Amino acid sequence: MNRVVKRILAGEGRMEDLNLIVDVANRIEGHTICALGDAAAWPVQSSIKHFRHEFEYMIEHKGRSMVADGVSRAA
């Protein structure tokens, strides 16, 4: 998950990376002996759930942030 997020931030992400991250997090959550597995999955799932549009923007604009570009999101 870390490598994929870093790839998105570096401007090399692909749209399918978002589904990959969620799929990996879902496979980790509840399927590990260590509670740290769940703890690693939850922030990723939450970030994509609530800010998917921002991740998509970063992918489409090669790592640039909506905030840095001054783009507002219609509610």
C-alpha positions in Angstrom: 0.0 0.0 0.0 2.8 2.4 0.9 4.5 1.9 -2.5 1.3 2.6 -4.4 0.6 5.7 -2.5 4.1 6.9 -3.0 3.8 6.2 -6.7 0.6 8.4 -6.8 2.3 11.2 -5.0 5.3 11.0 -7.4 2.9 11.5 -10.3 3.2 8.0 -11.6 -0.1 6.6 -10.4 -2.8 4.9 -12.4 -6.6 5.0 -11.8 -6.6 1.3 -11.1 -4.2 1.9 -8.2 -7.0 3.2 -6.1 -9.0 0.0 -6.4 -5.8 -2.0 -5.8 -5.1 -0.1 -2.5 -8.7 -0.6 -1.3 -8.6 -4.3 -2.3 -5.3 -4.9 -0.4 -6.6 -3.0 2.7 -9.8 -5.1 2.7 -7.8 -8.3 2.4 -5.6 -7.3 5.4 -8.4 -6.1 7.6 -9.6 -9.0 9.9 -7.3 -11.5 8.3 -4.1 -11.1 10.3 -3.1 -12.4 13.7 -1.5 -9.1 14.6 -3.8 -6.1 15.3 -1.3 -3.9 13.5 -2.6 -5.3 10.3 -6.0 -3.8 10.9 -4.4 -0.6 12.1 -2.6 -0.3 8.8 -5.7 -0.9 6.7 -8.1 1.5 8.4 -6.5 4.8 7.5 -6.1 3.7 3.9 -9.7 2.6 3.6 -10.9 5.8 5.2 -8.7 8.1 3.1 -9.9 6.6 -0.2 -13.5 6.5 1.0 -13.6 10.2 2.0 -11.1 11.7 -0.4 -11.2 9.5 -3.5 -11.8 12.6 -5.7 -8.5 14.1 -4.4 -6.6 10.9 -5.2 -8.1 10.8 -8.7 -7.1 14.5 -9.2 -3.6 13.7 -8.2 -3.4 10.8 -10.6 -4.9 12.9 -13.5 -2.6 15.8 -12.8 0.7 13.8 -12.3 0.9 14.2 -8.5 -0.3 17.8 -8.1 -2.7 18.4 -5.3 -6.2 20.0 -5.6 -5.2 22.3 -2.6 -2.0 23.5 -4.2 -3.8 24.1 -7.5 -6.7 26.0 -5.8 -9.4 23.8 -7.1 -12.7 23.8 -5.3 -15.0 20.8 -5.2 -18.7 21.3 -5.8 -20.7 19.8 -2.9 
